[in-house]
Amino acid sequence: MLYLISTARLKPGTRDLCLAPARAVIEASRKEPGCVAYDLHFSITDPDKMVFVEVWQDRAALDEHFTTAHFKAWRAAIADHVVSRKLDLITPERIESL
C-alpha cells in the first residue's frame, strides 16, 4: 500500500475553474484497479492550495494511473491555473518527493 499526497498552488481566483475537472478525475480514478482511495481537500486558510490524498495498492497501479486519459485530461484542464505542484509518495519504507 502506498500513499500519494499531491499539493498544488493555484493562481488566485482560479479554484472554481478547477472543480469540475477535479470531480471528473476523482470519479474516474476511483474506478481504476488498484485505487483504494482518492480525494481532494482545500486548505481552509489558503483557498489557492489544493491537496489530493490518494491510496494505491502498489506502484504499478499508480504508474498506470499516470497514463490514463482522465488523468491526462485533468492535467491539461488545470495547466493554466497551477503555479506550483509537489508530489510526496509515502511507502512503508520511506517518504519520497516526486
N, C-alpha and C positions, 0 to 999 in steps of 0.2 A: 504494500500500500504506500502511495506517496501523495503528498500534498503540494499543490501549486498555488502560490499567492501572487497574483498579478495586480500590480498597482499602477494606475495611470493618472497623470495630472492632465486635466483638460484645460483648454483655453477658457477663460472666464465667459460665462453665459452660454456655453455650448452643451451643458449637461442634458437638457431636454432633447436635443438633437440626437443624442446617443442612446436614448431609452428604447426606442422601437428596435433598432438593430441589436441592442443588448438582449431584449426579450427573445428575439429570433435565435440568436446564437445559444442562449441558455436552453431554450426548448429543444433545439436540435441536438445539442451536446449531451443533454441528459439521456437521450435515447441511444447514444453510442455505446458499443460494447466496451466494458472496462471503466465506464464512468460511474463512480459511486455517488458523487455529489458535485453540484456546480451551481454557484450562487453569486450574486453581485450585492455589494454593500457600498453605500456612500458615507463619507465622513460627515458627522453632524456638526463639526466645527469648520469644515472646509468643503463647500459644495462642489468644488472642482476636482476632488480626489475620489476616484472610484477604485474599489478593491474587489477583484474576483477571488473567491475561495473555491478551489477545485480539489476533489479527491479522486484519484485514479488507482485502479488495481495494480498497474505496473507501468514502467516506462514505455513499453511498446504501445500501450493504449494511448498514452499521452502523445507520443510521437505521431501516431496515426491521426489523432485529433488535429494536430497542426496542419495536416494535409487535406482536411475536409473542405468541401465547397462552402459550407456555412461558416467555418472559421475564417476562411479567406475573404468571404463577403463581409463579415464583421470587421475585419481589419481594414478593408477598403472603405467601408462606410464611415468609420470614425477617423481615418487617417488625417484629415484636415483639422480635426478637433483636439488631437493629442499633442501635448507639449513634451511630455516625457513618459517613459514606461520602465517598470522594473519587474523582473520575474524572480521569485525565490522558490526553489524546488526543495522540499523537505522530505527526506527519506529516513528510514531508521538509522542509516549510517552517518548522515551529515545534512547540513543545510547548504545549498548551492545557489548562488545568484547566477541567473542565465542572461 
